[in-house]
Amino acid sequence: MSRFVAPAAGELPDKVPLTPFPGGGFISENREPPRPLYRTAAPAEPYPVEAMGTLTEPTKAIIELTQPLAGICANSVLSAAPLATQGLADVRLPGTGRPHPVSLYPLSIAPSGERKTSCDREATQGVRN
């Protein structure tokens, strides 16, 4: 195991060349600049709306009406399905045997204006009425 030993005062350089860093602060000219914490994401593949079975047609109708990305609309429709059926079925978890409501907790992450709320309103219209 190595131990850090601080250099003696005479071993430190008098001045370390520093360069202003964008956003404030300084960076030593002897070091490589910081790298981004994340990479640029690859373009997403189209959402497979046809794979939604009996929910394909309602999803396509909401996509045509609201014009969102297909994945956002599909997420809204998939969220509405367990909400609409919670009163009809329960699940029994292994080990406990106790009934729990059918639930799904999806999350849509998209910038403002991507029509998340519009899709949710359309998908849950039957549940709300």
N, C-alpha and C positions, 0 to 999 in steps of 0.2 A: 504494500500500500504506500503510495507516494504522499509526501507531506509538502504543503506549500510553505516556502520560506520567503518572506518579503526581502527584496533586494536592499542592500545598504543605500543610504542617501546618496553617496557618490556614484552609484551605478545607474541612477535614474537620469534620463535626459532632461536638460533644463527646460526645453520647449518641445511639446509634441505637436506636429502640424495638424491643425483641425480645419475642417471645411463645414460651413453652415449646412444644415440638413433641412430639406423642405418640411415645413410644419413646425419648425423650432428645434433647437438643440444643435449639437455639433457631432460630427463623425470624424474619427481619426482617418487621415489620408492613407495610413498603412493597412487599413482593413477593407474588406469587400463591403459594398453597400448592403443594407438589409434586403432580404428577398421577400416577396409577397407571401402571406400566410396561406393563400389558397390559389389553386390553378383555375384557369378559365374552363368552364364546363363545356363538354362536348354537346353539340345540338341534340335535343331529345328526339327520340323516334315517335312517330304518330301513335296516339293512344288507340289500343285495339277495341274500339267500340263494338265491333261485331262479336266479340267474345263475352259480352254481357248477358247473353241468353235472352230471357224474357224482358229484360230491362233495356234491350237494344233500341227498340222503337221509341219508348219515352225519351231516352237519351238523345236520339237523333232529332226528335221534335223540339226539345229544349235547345239543342245546339242551333237548329235552324232559326228558332225564335230569338235567342239572345246573342248569337254569334260569338261565343267564348272559345277558348281552347278546349278541345274535346276532353282532356283529362280533368279539367275543372268541372265541367258539366257532369262527367261520369262520377266524380267524387260526390257531387250533390245528390245524384240519383241513388248511388250506393248508400249514402247516409240516410236517405229518406226511407229506404226499404225496411231496415230493422225498426225504425221509429213507427212505421205503419203497422208492423206485426208484433210489437211488444205485448199487446194485450191478448194475443192468440197463442203464444208459446213461451215456454221457459226452457232453460238449459240446466242440466245437473252437472256440476263440476266433479271431476274424478276426485275421490278421497273424501269429500264432504257429503255428497249426495243431496245437498240442499239446492232448491231451485233458485235460479237467478234469471232476471229478464234478458231477453235477446238484445244485445247491444253492440254497437260499432262506434268507435271514436276516431273518425278521420280528421285530417287537418289539411287545409289548402293554403299553401304559401305562394302568394303571387302579389305583384305590385297593385296599388290602388288603380281602379279602372279596368281590371281584367274580368269584370262581370261575375265575381264570386257570389255576391248577394243576389243578383238577378237569377242566377242558376238555382241558388238555395230556395228562393221564393217560389219559383216555378216547380221545383221538385217536391216541395213540401206543401203545395197548395191543397191537395186532397186531405192531408193530415190536419191542416189548420182550419179547414172549413167544417 
